[in-house]
Amino acid sequence: MDRLHLNQHISRQFNSEIEDVRRQVLAMGGLVEEQIAAAMHVLVGRDAAAGTAIRERERQINAAELAIDERCAFILARRQPAASDLRLVLAVIKMLADLERIGDEAKRIAKRAEKLVGEEEGGEVTAGLGDLGVQARGMLRGALDAFARFDEHLALDVLRRDRRIDATFRDVSDSLVARMQRQPDRIPVELDRLWCARSLERIGDRCKNLCEFVLYLVRGKDVRHSGLAKGDAPSP
């Protein structure tokens, strides 16, 4: 398969268009990462005021998705890219959906967390949720960095972190179930925390998808369902 060869076009305008798309994706990713950080500020920092900024940022994320999607459609129609250029455009289109959904998950976390601000902190559960947030945000940052650098080794490393976030989610879930069994009257509160944990676990899954698209972009091969997350070494 054709390996990655970007920025080698006869048309400087085409070079500029391809690079602009990359920058726009990274800027959108930065907004999404800020969204996760703000959601965790509500959930763990117990600051309900952060919700206003989250709603405004959601509009920016949605607008960025539409703008980049339109730009990709323009490139496909006007430039008819081939090989690695085509893979970049296709990968970006797929990545947009996951980035937007990560933003949606962050908004859901903030919405549920606003209801928890006045509740008792929950000790180890709050710490577990905080750990999930750190892992989710780190996975997103790593996936974006891998895309920025076309770094397949980093993409693989981030992809495999999904196992750790899954394990942390199981631990938090077990703690929350135990709390609900001990105090049935607090089931609604603990369910909100459980849904927040679930959203963070899903963010990890979305970041895993982003890394698979980076590998597709670099290698020219669709690696989904290939077992890479279980420790396969990257091909030369």
C-alpha positions, 0 to 999 in steps of 0.5 A: 500500500502507498505510504504517506506522502503529503506536501508534494503537489504541483499546485501550491494551492492544493498544498495550502488547502490540505494543510489548512484542513489539518490545522482546522482539525487540530483546532477543533480537537483543542476545543474538544479537549477544553470541553473535557477539562471544563466538564471535569471541573464541574464533576470533580471541582464542583463548579457549576458555573463552568456549564455556561462556557461548555454550552458556548464551546459546543456551538463552536465545535459544531460550527467547526465540524460543519466548516471542515466537512464542507472544506473536505467536500470541496477538495474531493470535488475540485481536486479529486485527490488520490493515494495519501491525499485521499486518505487524509481527507477520508480520515478527517471526515471520519475523525470529525464525527468522533471529535464531535461525539466526544464533545457531546459526551463532555456536555453530558458529563457537565449536565449531570455533574451540575446536579451533583454539585450539592451532593457529598463528594463520594471519596474514592469514587470522586478520585476514580472519576478524576482519574478517568477524566485525566486518562480520557483527556490524555488519550485525546491529546495523544491522538491529536498529537499523533495526527499532527505528527503522522506518528503511528507509534504514538497512535498505537501507544494511545490506542492501547491505553484504552485497556487502562481506562476500561479497567478504571471504569470497571473499578469505579462502576463496582464502587458505585454499585456497592454504594447503591446497595448500601444506601438505596436512597442514594441510587439516583445520585450514584446513577448520575455518577455512573453515567458520567463514568460511562461517558468518560469510558466512551470518550476513550473508545472515541480516542481509540477510533481516532488513533485507528484513523491515524494508522489508516492515514499513515499505513494506507491500511484499515486497522480496525478489528485487527487486534492492534490494541492487544499489543501487535507491533507496528509493521515496518 
